[in-house]
Amino acid sequence: MKQLDIVIQNPTGLHARPAKLFVNTAKQFQADIRVHNGLKKANAKSLISMLTLGVEAGTAIRIVVEGADEDVALAALLAAINGGLGEEELISQYNHSESATAIKPTNGVEPRVVPDSAANVIRGIAAAPGLAIGPLFQFTRSEISVTETFSTASAEETRLQEAIEQARGQLTTLYQQMRQRQATNEAAIFDVHLEILDDPDLLDTVLTKISQQQSAAQAWQTTIEARAQLMAGLSDTLLAARAADIHDVGYRVLRLLVGANDQIVRWPDHPVILIAHDLSPSDTASLPKDRVLGFCTAVGGPTAHSAIIARALSLPAVVSAGTDVLKLTNHTLAILDGNTGILTLDPDEATMAQARSVQMVWQKQREMAALAAADPAITQDGHRVEIVANIGGVADAEKAMQAGAEGVGLLRTEFLFLDRIEAPTEEEQFAVYRDIAQVMQGQPVIVRTLDIGGDKPLPYIEMPPETNPFLGERGIRLCLNRPHLLRQQLRAILRAAAHGHLRIMFPMVADIKEIRAARAIVEEVRAELNAPAVELGIMIEVPAAALMADVLAHEVDFFSIGTNDLTQYTLAMDRQHPMLAGQSDGLHPAVLRLIAQTVNAAHAVGKWVGVCGELGADPQAVPILVGLGVDELSVSVPTIPTVKAQVRNQVLSKNKELAQQALACATAEEVRQLGG
């Protein structure tokens, strides 16, 4: 038997998706795996069991593994946890609400509707941005009647399995529909629902009750209710919100068991603002887009899966507005503001005019940005800024091309190395790099070499424990200490370069010796392959690299500033820390001064500079970055058209003035106030 104590660093703890990745990792092994959170204990191969542990950010858990493959199982689980359990990229995406953020004006100030009085206002919590104007419609769900009629255990088990199979088909359809609507991350919610259907502890409990002569419907209902109640009682609000997912899956199966799967809503023949006690993820994903303008619920939270889906579908939403909303009359005219969390009832003419004006601004900006997505981003006084994409695979590259990307500013190669028990082969890597190069049709693709280390260990790389992994052996440090790993990746990249325009970028560089050592390996591999030369660059994410940029610029072809890490290292503040994340702002003058120093050093010797961190898509940061002289902004795929549109509305001379004002500020708050 082996055991490990480890602290969960995910900002939101082990909620559904990271817990699912943990469970799926555990299922790969024969060993019995249990997880302890204080006095609570869970089966690591049961999603519901793991969720009900209530593991919050910063919680120390104990993993106990017993079986023939216990060593490799423990190593894989450790790697999965330290790798972020699939959350690193998602955190970045949701910080931007990139799947459905309302288009903001080019000065970075959101248009708002000011209600005419407090008397006709209901305040909730903003859950999904946007503005809806229309009549209200109360959404109600029919009750399900469960009888205690029992036939035989065998017959009840058959009915249960048939219902589960039907539910699986329905959830698979929802998953595919979400992916077709370009909501890939949100589609994973229904992947989690499928995992709940297959939960071994849940099924074992139901089957035990059937063996005790309970009907399949009764056994399923009581088990689901107990699990959901346990989940809802957790102290962590995000984990408690997952009770809605258990209810959603549970009642999908229950409706099938009792033959109540004809839950047809008689929708009005005109678009409405939906009012409901709550909406399940399935309800939200199934809302007819030609009938529902937005929704307001009495309960729920902005981190619930229904809210996440609403953001993905560009559906304005307000949650936790109180039970008084359930007393509102159908057809009441209202304004739903998903940016402020306000529902305005019976607005006067002035408020309606203001709301329509705001809607027109957003709609026009959306349409213009989409229509001009393929056009270059050139300021009004003729200065061009390249807008490229941050991607993590071939599918992302395809979406980037559709969104108007002018290349790839950051290809994260870690996805090839994570969630496996052995390193990807050269051929595996080559195939992916080649396919991405071909999809991008000759546009430049910056391939970042493996950025992994003490904070994201791999089970197939031996590494001693580190007290502070963020300051330990990671990025280029790890690869230079394991040259076989770097050589294999470089061989794959250089071979794939024959199929497109690839560039190589090294992460976490802090010293000139690291650049020279990495370049020497590149040249050795290139000579072995007789491959053409490719451009080499480094990420500026360590303050030392920014401070030495004038020296380092002579050694490389380009810089790419990783503002996420540069910010946390400059401010000595973990950007994912639940108490400090709000203060970790890339527009802090200290960070901006390092960016300015980096740009000036590169331009002095004819080298270009990009930004590939979150700051590149921040509407308030874009004018400042342009004014500082950044040549390229690499952003998440959905934000490409709007960032391009914002750049086109800039005037470089004014941006330069704004940038200088920002550098003279004392705080990030002062910088953000410059934009109004």
N, C-alpha and C positions, 0 to 999 in steps of 0.2 A: 504494500500500500504506500502511495506517495501523496503528499499534500503540499499545498502552496497557499500562502497568505499574500494577497495583492489588493491594492487600492484601485477602485474603478474611477478613472479620470474623466470619463465622458461627462460633458457639462449637464446632461439631462439624465445621467445614470443609465441603468439597464432598462430603457423603455423598449417598445416593440421591436424595432428593426435591429438594434444591437443585440438584444436578447435572442432574436431569431438567428442571427449569425453565430452567436455563442452556441445555441442549441444545435444548429446544423454542423458546427465543428465537432461537438461532442458525439453526435450520431455517427460520425465516421469511424468510431472506435468501439471495440468490443467491451472494453473495461466499463465497470460500473462507476459513474461519475456523480458525485453529490456536491452541492454548493451550500455553504453555511453563511448566513448573515445574522450574527448574534445567535439567538436561540432558534431561529428559523432555519429550516433545511429544505432543499429542493432537489428534485431529479433534474440533472443538467440536460437531459434529453427531452424534457417536457417544457414547451414554451410557456404555458399557463403557470406551471409550477415555478418557473424562473421569474416570471413577471410578479407573482404574488410574494416574492421575497422582498419586494420594495427597495431594491438597491438604488440609492441616490448617488449623486456626484460626491466623490470623496469617501465613499463607504469602503471599508476594508472587508473583503470576503475571504472565505477559506474554500479552496477547491480540494476535494478528497477523491483520489482516483485509485481504483483497485482492479487489477486484471493483467492479462498477459502483455497488453500493449500500453500499460500505464505510463511509461516514460515518454513515448512519442505523443500520447494523448495530452499529457500535461504540457509538453513543449508547444504543441499546436494551440492549446487554449491560451497559454501565456502569450504566444505570438499574436493571436486574434485580439486579445484584450489590449496589449500594448500597441497594436496596429490601429486602435480606435474603433474596432468592431464595425468598420465600414462607414464611420461617421465623419471622417475628416473633410471629405468633399461636401457632404450634405450640410454640415454646419456652415460652410462657406456659402452654399447656395441659399440656405434659408436666412442667413444674415442679410442677403440681398432681397429675399423673397423673389428670387429670380424667375420663378415659374409664372408669377402673375403680378408683379409689382406694377401699380398704376404708373403710367407715363408721367413724369414730372416735368414742369417747365424748365427751360434751359438754365435758369438761375438757381435751380435746386430747391425752390420753395413750392410746396404743394398747394394747389388751389383748394380752398376750404369753403364750405357753405356755413354761413352764420345764421342760425335759426332766428325767427322774428321774435320769439318769446320763450321763456322757460316753461310756460304752462303746457305747451303742446309738444314737449320734448321728452323722449324716453332715452336714458343713457345706459348703454351696455359696454361691452369690451370690443374694440376693433379687432376683427379676426381675419378679414381679407379685404384688401384695398379696392377702392372704386366707389362709384356713385350710382344709385338706382333711383328712378322716379316712377311711381306707378301705384296702382291700387293694391291693398293688402288682400291676402288670401290665407285662411287658416288651414294648415295641413294637419290632418288627424289620421291616426292609425287604428284600424279595426282591432278589437280584442280577439285573442286566440283562446278558444275553449278546449281544454284538455280533459279527456275522460280517463277513468282509471280501468277501462276495459282491458283485460289481459287474456290472450289466447294461449300460446305456448312460448317458451323461452326461445325456441328455434325460430318461430314465426316473427317474434318481436325483434330478434337480432337481424333477421333478413330485412324487415321494414326499416330498421335503423340504417343498415348499410346502404340500402337503396336510396334513402333520403340523403345520406351523406354524399353518395355519388352524384345525385342530382345537384346538390349544393355545390359540389366541386366543379361541375360543369358551368354553373351560373357564375361562380367566382372567377373561373378561368376566362369567361367571356368579358367580365368587367375589367379584369387585368389587361386583356388585349385591347379593349376599347380605350382605356387610359393611355396605353402606349401609343395607340394610333393618334391620340390627341396630343402627342409630344410631351406627355406627363409621365416620363419614365420613372422618376423617383417616387412619385405618388402612386404609380401602379404597384409599387412594392408593398403598399398597404394591403392590397388584396392577396399578395403573395404571403403576407403574414397571416391573413385570414385562412388561407389554405393550410398553413402550418398548424393553426388552431384545430382545424378539422381532423388533422392526423395526430393530435396530441395524445400520447400513449396513456398518461395518467387520467385524462378526461374520459377516454374510451373505456379504460379499465373500470372506472367508477360506475359508468352507465351500465356496462355489461354485468357488473356485480349486482346492481339494483334490479336488472331484468331477471337475473337468476333467482332473485328474491320475490319474483312474481309481480314486479311493477311493469306497466306497459312501457313501450319504447318512448312514447311521447312524455309520459310522466317522469320516467327515469332521466331522460334528457333534460327536461325543463328544470327539475329540482337541482340537478348537477350544475347546469349552466348558471342558475340563479345563485347558487352557493359560491361558485367561482367568481362571478361578477361582483357579488357583495363583498367578498374578501378583497378583491382588487380595488373596489371603490373606497374601501376603508383605509387604504394606504395613506400615509402622511404626505408623500410626494404627490403634488397635484398632477404632474405629467403622467406618472404611472397610474394614478387613480383614474385618469381620463381613459385609460386603455380598457376600463370596464365596458365602455361603449362598444369596443371591438368584439369583446366576448359576447355581449348581448346581440350584436349584429349577426355574428356567425350563428349563435345559438338559436335565435328566432328565425333565421333563414331555414335551418333544418327543421325547427318545430313546425313552421307553416307547412312544410312539405309532409311532415308526419301526420298532421291533422287534416290535410287537404285544403288548407287555406292559402294556397299560393296564387290566389287571384286577386291580390291586393291592388285593385285598379283605382287610381285617383281620378275623379272627374274634374279634370283641369278646365278652368275657364277658357273661353275662346280668344283671350287676349293676354298679354304678358302681365305678370303680377310680382309683387314682393311677397315672398313666402314667410309666414309666421308659424312657428312650431315650438313645442316644448323642447325638443331636441331633434337632431337629424343624425342618423347613423352614417358611417362612411358609404354604405351601399345606397342609402337614400340620396345622398349628395351626388354621388357619381351618376345616378340614374335620372337626375332632374332633367326634364326636357329643356334644352337651351333656348327654344323658341317660345317658351312659356314662363320661365323663371328669370327675373331680372337680378335677384339677390335674395338673401334670407336673413331673418332675425329670429334667434331662439331664446327661450326663457332661461335655459341653463347652458352648460357647455363652457369650453375654454378655447383660447386661441391656439393651444397646442394640440387640441383634439384632432383626430384624423379627418373629421368632416371639415374642419377649418383649413387643414392642409390641402385637401382636395379642392375646396372652394378657391384657394389661391391659385392652384394649378389650372383651374378652369376659368380664371378671370371673373369670378362670381363674387361681387361685393357681399360681405357678411359681417353681422354684428351678433355676438353671443352674450350669454349671461345678462340678458336685459330684464330679467325678473318675470314672475308669473302674470303680472298685469298685462303683458302683451297678448296673453291667451284670451283676454276679455275684449280685445279690439275687434271691431266689426269689419266683416268683409267689405271690400270696395272702398274703404277709407283711403283717400289719397295720402301718400307719404313720400318722404325723401329718406333713403337709407344711405348713410355715409359710412362706408367701411374703413375710412381713414381715421375717423374720430370716434366711432362707436356710437353715433347718435342717430336715432330714428325720429324724424320730425313729422308730426301728424297735422293734416289739414293746413299746410303752409299757405301763407298769404301770397299775393301776386309778386311782391318784391323778392321774397325768398325763392319762389319758383323760378323767377327770371335768373336769379343768381345761380341756382342749381343747374339750370339748363346751360348757362354760360360755361360753368365749370365742366359739364359733360362735353360740350362742344370742343373745349380746349383739349381735353384728354383724347377724345375721339379723333380729332384732327391730327394731333401729334402721333397717335398710333398709326393712323393711315399713312401719313407722310413718311414716317420712319420706315414702315414696311415697304412702301412703294420705292423708296430710295435706298433700300438696304444694300443693293449692289454698287451704288455710287461711292466714290471715295469720300473720305471725311476731310474736307478742305474748309478752313476758316474763311470768313467773309473778306479778309484781306489777303487770301491766297496761300496760306500756310497749310501744308498737308500733314496729317497725323494718321499713321497706319493703325487700323483697328483689326486686331487678330483675336484668335480664340484660345482659351484654356480648355484642353480636352483630356479625356482619359480612355480613349479607345476609338475603334473604327466608326462605330455608330455616331459618336460625338463629332467626328470629322465630317460625316455626311450631313449632319445637322448644321455644322458650321458653314459649309458651303451654301446651304439653303438660306442661311441667315445673312449672308453677305460678307463673311470673314475674308480678310485679305491674306490669310495664312494662319499658322498656328504659332502662338507665342510661347506656349507651354504644353508639351505632351508629357503628362505624368506617367512614367513607366512602371510605377509601383504596382499598378493593378495586375501586372503580369507575374509579380513575385509573391503577392499576399495570398492568404487562404489556401495554401498548399503545403505539402510536406517535403517538397524538393524544388530546387531552382528550375525555372523554365529553361529549356534547351536553347541553343543558338538558333536552331531552325524555327522554334516557336516564336522567338522574338523577331527574327527576320521577317517572317510571314506577316506579323502585325505591322511592323514599321513599313514594310513594302506596301501593304494595302492602304495604309494611311497616306503615304506619299502619293499613291496613284489616285486616291479619292480627291486629294487637294490639287491635282492637275497642275503641278509645277509651281504652285505657290509655296513659299518657304515654310518649313516645319521645324521648330526648335524642339529637339528631343533632349529632355533632361535625363541625365544618367541617374541610376538608382539612388533615390533620396530616402534612405531608411537607416535605422541604427538603434541606439539604446532605447529610444522611446517607442520604436516599432520593430522589435526584434523578429527574426525569422527562425522557425524551428530547425532549419537546415544550416544555420550559421551559428557556430559556437561563440558566445559572447559572455563575459563575466558580468554579474549584476553591477549596475551603476547607481550611485547615490543620486546623481542629477543627470539623467539621460539627455536632457535638452542641451546640456553643455558637454556631452560625452562623445562617444565614437559614432558619428552619424554622417550621412551625406558622403562627400568626397573623402572624408577621413576614413570611413569604413571601407570604401572601395579601394583606396590606395593601400590599405592594410591587407586587402584580399584581392590582389591584382588579377587572379584567375577569373573572378566574378566580373571585374571591370573589363577585362580583355574580351570575354565572351559577349558582353553587351556591346562593346565597341565594334566587334566583328560583325554582329548583326546589323548595327546601324550603318556602318560603312558599306556593307553589301547592299542594303536597302537604298542607299543614296543613289545608286545607279537608276533607280526608278522614280526619282523625284528630286526636290530641292530640300535636303535635310541639313540641319545645323546641329551641333552638339553643344550642350550646356552642362556645366558642372555645378552642383549645389553646395552650399555651406562652405564656400571658400573663405578663408580668413588670412591666408599667408601666400606670398608669391611662390614659395617653394612647392605648394600644392598644385598651383597652375602648371609650373614647369614639369613636375613629375607626371601629371595627367597628360600634358601635351606630348611628352616623350613616349608614353604608352600608345597614344593615338598614332604617332608617327611610325612606331614599330609595327603596329597592327596594319596600318595602311600600306606599309612596304610589303608585308607578308601577302596581302591581298592584291597588291598592285592597283589600289583604289585611288580615285581622284581626291584631291584635297577638299576638305569641308571647313566651313567657318566654325570657329570655336569661341564660346563665350562662357561667362560665369554669372551666377546669381549674386546680386548684392543684397544679402540678408543678414550679414553680420556687421555690426558697426565698424569693426576693424577694416573690413573691405571698403566700406564707404570712405573712411578716413584716409585710406591708402589708395584711393581710386586713381590719383594722378600717376602713381607708380604702376598699378595693375593694368591700366589702360594700354600700356605699351605691349603687354603680353597676350592680349585677346583681340577678337574682332568686334565684340559687342558686350554690353552689360544688360542684364535684365534684373530689375529691382523687385525683389519679393517683399512687398510692403507688410505682409502679415507677420513674418518672422522678424523683419527689420524693426517693426513697431514693438514687438514684445521684447526683443533683446535690448532695444534702446531704452525703453521705459522700465525694464526689469519687471514686466507684468504679463502673466500668462493670459493670452487673448481668449482662452476658453475657461478661465476661472469664473465660477458663477457669481462671485462678489465683485470681481474686478473687470469683467469683460466690457462693461459700459465705459470704463475709463481708458481702455486700451484703444486709443483713437489714432489712426494713421495720419490725421491732420494736425497732430501735435507739432508745434513749431520745431521741436528737436528732430523729429523724423523728417520734416520738410527741409530742414537745413542739410541733413545728410543726403537727401535726394538731390538738392541743388548742387551740393559739392560733387556728387557722383556725375551728374550731367555735365557740369562745367569741365571736369577733368577729362571726360570722354570726348567731348566736342573739341577740346584743345588739341587733340591728336587725331581728329577726323573719325572717331568711332561713334556709333549710335547707341541709344539707351531706350530700353522698354520698361514698362511696369507690368508685372504679371500678378500682382496681389489684388485683394479686394478693393483697394483704393481706386483702381483703374476704372471701376464702374460706378463709383460714388458720384452722384450728380454735383455735389458741392466740391468734390475734389478735382473733377475733370478740368475746369477752367484753370485751376491753380497748377496742375501738372503740365498742362499745355503751356502755361506762362513760364514755368520753370525750364521748358525746353525739351520735355520728354518726347521722343520721336515716335513711340509705339505704345499703344494701350492694348494689353491682352486681357480679355474679359470673358465671363461665362457666356455661353452661346446665346441664350435668350436675350441678353442685354446688348448684343452687337448693333442691331438697327437703331436703338435709342441713343446709344453712346455716339454713334456716327452722326445722328441727327443733332445731338447737342453740340458736337464739335463744329458742325456747319454753321451754327448760330453764334459762334464765338468770333471775337476780333482779337488777333494775337497781341496787338499793342496794349489793349485793355487787360488781357490776361496777364501780360508781363507786369503791369502795374499792380494787379490784384495779388500776384505771386509775391512781389516785394512787400506788400502790406502784410501778407500772411507770415512771411519770414520774420517780420518785426513784432508779431503778436507774442503774448506771454503764455497763452493756453490754447488748447484745441477748441474750446468754447468760443473764444474770441475769433479764431479763424473761421469757424462756421457762421458766426454772426456777420462776417464780411459779405456773405452772399445774400443777406437780407432774410 
